[in-house]
């Protein structure tokens, strides 16, 4: 009889916890893009940016991201690799919005810049794709979550 009681509690506690955890997703929004440096060389241009991202965590617990890695592409008639970025040791605090500064390094040759300029003039926007992985620490292991985001960035 005693084991029935223990089994009932073992089932009830996770169900109660699940009931009180918010069902909404973690949301991410770009708040600001800061141009740190621009380098012009004979082969192209390199831009060092900081993208300030606002991450809203609706859950009552903090989330530790051990690292995030990503690649950035411009999409015109084909994909052109623009850059790579990585950030380590990010804490997203529970039940709040956390500001995270993400470094972005973009390098493009003059041919790619010309294609982007033509696209920007003709369409009034540039299409950017970001692919990468987020490594989230969960108790005794790390979970990898891959992502891909394609955005049309209007100019003007």
ZIRA-V509360 format. One record per residue. N is the residue number from 1. RES is the residue in three letters. PSI is psi as a letter, one per 30 degrees, with the letter a starting at -180 (none if undefined). OMEGA is omega in radians with two decimals (none if undefined). Layout:
[[N	RES	PSI	OMEGA] [N	RES	PSI	OMEGA]]
This chain:
[[1	UNK	e	-3.11] [2	UNK	e	-3.11] [3	UNK	f	3.07] [4	UNK	e	-3.14] [5	UNK	e	3.13] [6	UNK	e	3.12] [7	UNK	e	3.13] [8	UNK	e	3.11] [9	UNK	e	-3.14] [10	UNK	e	3.10] [11	UNK	e	-3.05] [12	UNK	e	-3.06] [13	UNK	e	3.11] [14	UNK	e	3.11] [15	UNK	e	3.09] [16	UNK	e	3.11] [17	UNK	e	3.13] [18	UNK	e	-3.13] [19	UNK	e	-3.06] [20	UNK	f	3.09] [21	UNK	k	3.14] [22	UNK	k	-3.12] [23	UNK	f	-3.12] [24	UNK	l	-3.12] [25	UNK	l	2.96] [26	UNK	k	-3.12] [27	UNK	k	-3.12] [28	UNK	k	3.12] [29	UNK	k	3.07] [30	UNK	k	-3.10] [31	UNK	e	-3.03] [32	UNK	k	3.03] [33	UNK	k	-3.09] [34	UNK	k	3.08] [35	UNK	j	-3.13] [36	UNK	e	-3.10] [37	UNK	l	3.00] [38	UNK	k	3.13] [39	UNK	k	3.10] [40	UNK	k	3.12] [41	UNK	a	3.11] [42	UNK	f	-3.10] [43	UNK	f	-3.12] [44	UNK	a	-3.07] [45	UNK	k	3.06] [46	UNK	k	-3.14] [47	UNK	k	3.08] [48	UNK	j	-3.10] [49	UNK	l	2.88] [50	UNK	k	3.10] [51	UNK	j	3.12] [52	UNK	j	-3.06] [53	UNK	k	3.05] [54	UNK	k	-3.12] [55	UNK	j	3.12] [56	UNK	k	3.11] [57	UNK	j	-3.10] [58	UNK	f	-3.08] [59	UNK	l	-3.08] [60	UNK	g	-3.11] [61	UNK	l	3.11] [62	UNK	l	3.08] [63	UNK	k	3.10] [64	UNK	k	3.07] [65	UNK	j	-3.11] [66	UNK	e	3.03] [67	UNK	l	3.04] [68	UNK	k	3.10] [69	UNK	k	-3.07] [70	UNK	l	3.05] [71	UNK	k	-3.09] [72	UNK	k	-3.14] [73	UNK	k	2.94] [74	UNK	k	3.13] [75	UNK	j	3.05] [76	UNK	c	3.02] [77	UNK	f	3.07] [78	UNK	l	3.10] [79	UNK	k	3.08] [80	UNK	k	3.10] [81	UNK	k	3.14] [82	UNK	e	-3.08] [83	UNK	l	-3.09] [84	UNK	k	3.07] [85	UNK	l	3.13] [86	UNK	k	3.05] [87	UNK	k	-3.10] [88	UNK	l	2.98] [89	UNK	i	3.14] [90	UNK	k	3.07] [91	UNK	k	3.08] [92	UNK	j	-3.03] [93	UNK	k	-3.08] [94	UNK	k	3.04] [95	UNK	h	-3.14] [96	UNK	l	3.04] [97	UNK	k	-3.09] [98	UNK	k	3.10] [99	UNK	k	-3.13] [100	UNK	k	3.07] [101	UNK	j	-3.08] [102	UNK	k	3.10] [103	UNK	k	3.11] [104	UNK	k	3.11] [105	UNK	j	-3.11] [106	UNK	k	3.09] [107	UNK	k	3.12] [108	UNK	k	3.05] [109	UNK	l	-3.05] [110	UNK	e	3.09] [111	UNK	e	3.10] [112	UNK	e	3.10] [113	UNK	e	3.09] [114	UNK	e	3.09] [115	UNK	e	3.13] [116	UNK	e	3.13] [117	UNK	e	3.10] [118	UNK	e	3.10] [119	UNK	e	-3.13] [120	UNK	e	-3.13] [121	UNK	e	-3.07] [122	UNK	e	-3.11] [123	UNK	f	-3.07] [124	UNK	g	-3.13] [125	UNK	l	3.07] [126	UNK	k	3.10] [127	UNK	k	-3.13] [128	UNK	k	3.06] [129	UNK	k	3.08] [130	UNK	k	3.07] [131	UNK	k	3.13] [132	UNK	a	-3.13] [133	UNK	k	3.05] [134	UNK	k	-3.14] [135	UNK	j	-3.04] [136	UNK	k	3.10] [137	UNK	k	3.11] [138	UNK	j	-3.14] [139	UNK	c	-3.03] [140	UNK	g	-3.08] [141	UNK	l	3.07] [142	UNK	k	-3.14] [143	UNK	k	3.10] [144	UNK	k	3.11] [145	UNK	j	3.13] [146	UNK	l	3.11] [147	UNK	l	3.03] [148	UNK	k	-3.13] [149	UNK	k	3.06] [150	UNK	k	-3.10] [151	UNK	k	2.99] [152	UNK	j	-3.09] [153	UNK	j	3.13] [154	UNK	k	3.12] [155	UNK	k	3.09] [156	UNK	none	none]]
